[in-house]
Amino acid sequence: MLRAYLLIICNSEHKYKIANYFEKLDNVVNVDIISGPYDIVVEIIFETMDDLKEKVEKNITNIDNLMSTLTLIRSEDI
């Protein structure tokens, strides 16, 4: 299994709703609401890079109030 972290910037009024959405998804290990330049960190496990790309694109495309994301892949998995 490979592991990645999705850093999310969102409308702060909706961060709990967005975090709740990610908690319900398959392959999501952990979701944290944080302070700083990002609002939410989502930890994801996946089989291949293509699997990661598909899951991220499928699950973040239509989320209202999500402003920006950054996906980080754990270096020991590369």
Sequence and secondary structure as in RCSB ss.txt:
>XXXX:A:sequence
MLRAYLLIICNSEHKYKIANYFEKLDNVVNVDIISGPYDIVVEIIFETMDDLKEKVEKNITNIDNLMSTLTLIRS
EDI
>XXXX:A:secstr
 EEEEEEEEE GGGHHHHHHHHHTSTTEEEEEE  SS SEEEEEEESSHHHHHHHHHHHHTT TTEEEEEEEE G
GG 
